[in-house]
Amino acid sequence: MCLWVFSASNPMDDFVEEIGDSTPGENAEISSECSRKPPQIGAFFSAHEKDTTSLLSVSISAQDFQSLEIGKDTREATEVSSPRGVLDDGLRCLDLETSSSKTSTSCSETQLVSGNSSRWKGFFRFWKQQSMRRLSSFPPLGVPKLSRRKSNRETHVPISDSTTDYSNCYFKPTWKNFTISELQKATNNFSPENIIGKGGYAEVYKGSLENGQLVAIKMLTQGTADERTNSFLSELGIIVHVDHPNTAKLIGVGAEGGMYLVLQLSSHGSLETLLHGSKEKLSWDVRYKIATGAATGLEYLHERCQRRIIHRDIKAANVLLTDDFEPQICDFGLAMWLPDKLTHHTVSNLEGTFGYLAPEYCTHGIVDEKTDVYAFGVLLLELITGRSAVNSSQQSLVMWAKPLLEKDDIKELVDPSLNDSYDIKQVRCVAQTAYMCIQHSSVLRPRMTQVLDLLKGKEMQSESMKVLHKSLIRRTYSVELFDAEEYNATRYLNDLTQHKKLALDF
Ligand SMILES: Nc1ncnc2c1ncn2[C@@H]1O[C@H](COP(=O)(O)OP(=O)(O)OP(=O)(O)O)[C@@H](O)[C@H]1O
């Protein structure tokens, strides 16, 4: 396996070092060192340029924009793999450019990396100018337009050096810019009765637009203005980029008097509510549909989307269900891009949800597709067992289910409320898939394409599945020992408790 590690002893020195073949144990050591290092700045600016352009049509009031400006001090810690990081870098380049004739090292490095940087400077200058002019909403005809991409490989970069030359902008946004009065009208003035969900960052209201369309309006409520702006831009940057039947759909945004995302309403709400908070129990057929649909959505994010996206908060509360129980992955607030060249990214802040956090993320802050795969394995266990990821006595579902999975004790695993009405073959497939997804060692977890094969009982048809299967069977004594020593059950629970305590203290 090839591991790429960022060296960041000086955050300005962006370079990637190939470490070479390494065992999981070696990976852990190297990554541990990485996780203490600051995130890279500006290195992947060019990799995100297409996505950043999506933000062109978002109107940000001058006040909101000031929040971005005030947030400069915290930018050093911003992950460049997030759309927010990309945006911040661009703005910083612009600030430095306008305030000083000297160009900072990070900016010049950004320019070195990005062959099109001058166009990007143009874009940010343009965007900043528009915001400074207090354009609370772009008039439809004034919106700079870029064409929507036609294929995965096509790029339409809209910005030329002539900073406000609208004729060079081909972007045609597909979402609407809502005024605050439109949103108030849709939600009966944000009546508490219209609240359909609450998360750690937002309240979500059911709304009805003038044309009768039902929507979910996500109003960011938590954190400082700065944090809200960052979170809004991060989520927006990702959600405008994704387009799949199994991901949430954006209808519009509102940036007047707050920050709002207007989403297509998923009439059945979240899987969490249906699975754990409803008297009516989901049938096995619906659960299996949700398992395969959510896997398809996550596979799209990881492998089929134009840029690889790591969701970082896969959980039952972030899977919405449409009229016909089609699952849609939502809440891209923590999502980040993983540039093609990299196998993983390390983060310094532990974010996510207890019970779904992969061991390597807890210990080393490593984020890659496999951290999502682990969380997806927990979600599969919830579907089979009907139990929550962490119960009221803080018992982890993984710890409870693992011995039963190893004994293939399906009867004990399955949600008793299903009353034996389930397809045993399907349950076995889902259970085996979950087992592989929750492996301690991330290299032993399948990729999402393999997860899909496994869920459909096709594992032996695919070559890569056979390899993975063999590697699982051939787990050597030393690998087992590594897992046991590196991250045993007790330590996992200790970590969970510690993180929870820290979160509460904070
Ligand atoms: N499009 C939608 N249709 C129906 N319900 C929705 C929709 N979007 C969100 N919800 C409901 O609102 C809840 C919170 O939404 P969301 O997860 O986006 O908020 P958040 O504050 O970002 O959450 P988190 O704390 O997980 O980061 C969801 O679990 C779901 O119940």
Ligand as a Chemical Component Dictionary entry (heavy atoms), coordinates in Angstrom:
data_LIG
# 
_chem_comp.id                   LIG 
_chem_comp.type                 NON-POLYMER 
_chem_comp.pdbx_formal_charge   0 
_chem_comp.three_letter_code    LIG 
# 
loop_
_chem_comp_atom.comp_id 
_chem_comp_atom.atom_id 
_chem_comp_atom.alt_atom_id 
_chem_comp_atom.type_symbol 
_chem_comp_atom.charge 
_chem_comp_atom.model_Cartn_x 
_chem_comp_atom.model_Cartn_y 
_chem_comp_atom.model_Cartn_z 
_chem_comp_atom.pdbx_ordinal 
LIG N1  N1  N 0 -34.559 18.051 3.601  1  
LIG C1  C1  C 0 -35.056 17.658 4.769  2  
LIG N2  N2  N 0 -36.265 17.088 4.836  3  
LIG C2  C2  C 0 -36.774 16.684 6.033  4  
LIG N3  N3  N 0 -36.130 16.784 7.214  5  
LIG C3  C3  C 0 -34.907 17.344 7.198  6  
LIG C4  C4  C 0 -34.309 17.819 5.998  7  
LIG N4  N4  N 0 -33.086 18.314 6.294  8  
LIG C5  C5  C 0 -32.928 18.153 7.614  9  
LIG N5  N5  N 0 -34.001 17.566 8.178  10 
LIG C6  C6  C 0 -34.194 17.223 9.601  11 
LIG O1  O1  O 0 -33.430 18.102 10.408 12 
LIG C7  C7  C 0 -32.449 17.368 11.167 13 
LIG C8  C8  C 0 -31.208 18.215 11.342 14 
LIG O2  O2  O 0 -30.671 18.549 10.074 15 
LIG P1  P1  P 0 -29.102 18.608 9.816  16 
LIG O3  O3  O 0 -28.506 17.270 10.158 17 
LIG O4  O4  O 0 -28.857 19.091 8.438  18 
LIG O5  O5  O 0 -28.680 19.696 10.900 19 
LIG P2  P2  P 0 -27.271 19.924 11.607 20 
LIG O6  O6  O 0 -27.454 20.951 12.678 21 
LIG O7  O7  O 0 -26.254 20.205 10.566 22 
LIG O8  O8  O 0 -27.009 18.494 12.267 23 
LIG P3  P3  P 0 -25.699 17.904 12.926 24 
LIG O9  O9  O 0 -25.785 18.185 14.382 25 
LIG O10 O10 O 0 -25.802 16.430 12.626 26 
LIG O11 O11 O 0 -24.536 18.540 12.238 27 
LIG C9  C9  C 0 -32.261 16.063 10.388 28 
LIG O12 O12 O 0 -31.791 15.006 11.203 29 
LIG C10 C10 C 0 -33.667 15.816 9.873  30 
LIG O13 O13 O 0 -34.468 15.227 10.881 31 
# 
loop_
_chem_comp_bond.comp_id 
_chem_comp_bond.atom_id_1 
_chem_comp_bond.atom_id_2 
_chem_comp_bond.value_order 
_chem_comp_bond.pdbx_ordinal 
LIG N1  C1  SING 1  
LIG C1  N2  SING 2  
LIG C1  C4  DOUB 3  
LIG N2  C2  DOUB 4  
LIG C2  N3  SING 5  
LIG N3  C3  DOUB 6  
LIG C3  C4  SING 7  
LIG C3  N5  SING 8  
LIG C4  N4  SING 9  
LIG N4  C5  DOUB 10 
LIG C5  N5  SING 11 
LIG N5  C6  SING 12 
LIG C6  O1  SING 13 
LIG C6  C10 SING 14 
LIG O1  C7  SING 15 
LIG C7  C8  SING 16 
LIG C7  C9  SING 17 
LIG C8  O2  SING 18 
LIG O2  P1  SING 19 
LIG P1  O3  DOUB 20 
LIG P1  O4  SING 21 
LIG P1  O5  SING 22 
LIG O5  P2  SING 23 
LIG P2  O6  DOUB 24 
LIG P2  O7  SING 25 
LIG P2  O8  SING 26 
LIG O8  P3  SING 27 
LIG P3  O9  DOUB 28 
LIG P3  O10 SING 29 
LIG P3  O11 SING 30 
LIG C9  O12 SING 31 
LIG C9  C10 SING 32 
LIG C10 O13 SING 33 
# 
